[in-house]
Amino acid sequence: MHGPHARTVDRSAILAAALLFSTGGAAIKLTTLSAWQVASLRSGIAAATLLVLLPEARRGCGLRPALVGVTYAATMICFVLANKMTTAANTIFLQSTAPLYILLLSPWLLAEPVRRRQLAFMAALGCGMALFFVGEQPSWATAPEPLRGNLVAVLSGVFWALTIIGLRWLGRSTDGTRPASAAAAVVLGNLVACLAAAPLALPIRGVAASDLAVIGFLGVFQIGLAYLFLVRGVARVSALESSLLLLLEPVLSPLWAWLLLGERPTAWALLGGLVILAATAVFAATADRTAAADRKDVR
């Protein structure tokens, strides 16, 4: 399928992925299970779901995908821990600072130098992140340890940056295994997260039906189906447009937490989130022009 209709379908798939991703924060808070129990069960179900939905993952296992899977597992665990301690808004916005760490680490890990045009973006993300730690950190029933949660959310952003760098590293493969390796890394990451969190998740007793329903939703839909939509959509949508469409996730995540749980982030957190989203949108929207200018400078 080609043409305008195909592009609409692909864009819709990416938006569907962002929509499903955005439900994670509120859904995690709706369970009475501990953070470690949520992290283990959610990732275990997600790994099984992804093996069914992405059969190519079964062919891409190896040392390199496993290494990337470890950083992805750390991202998953930190994301759940942060959501149990701080607001959904703080968690997703602080994780969204991952591009800052990517730019800082790329010269060493990918031999990709930082351009002068990227320094302003890095400064904006740094300022946005700092705003989350300004003023009093009020506690909510759904966010009992906001300061610790904010710090864990920062770690989630660091590990997510390492995961993206790792996926790019896998993408440089020339043996034709790139799609399979990326899918395998996601599956292996969920398996590692499930097993790593299990010792602190056990024993699991007296789980309510509502908790099982939420955990099932998180594993099957919020991760499994969302990644299927993402993989299928990005195949024919540019990285620039994909990144802009995925900004729907940090926009909707605080909204679900407010509608379902009455959770309200602080004014400073909202301002920080706005700075991060605006900087990311501007950076993504000018990425093609910046790349063209860099190629011209090289010539």
Secondary structure by P-SEA (a helix, b strand, c coil): cccaaaaaaaaaaaaaaaaaaaaaaaaaaaccccaaaaaaaaaaaaaaaaaaacccccccccaaaaaaaaaaaaaaaaaaaaaacccaaaaaaaaaaaaaaaaacccccccccccccaaaaaaaaaaaaaaaaccccccccccccaaaaaaaaaaaaaaaaaaaaaaaaaaaccccaaaaaaaaaaaaaaaaaaaaacccccccccccaaaaaaaaaaaccccaaaaaaaaaacccccaaaaaaaacccccaaaaaaaacccccccaaaaaaaaaaaaaaaaaaaaaaaaaaaaaaaac
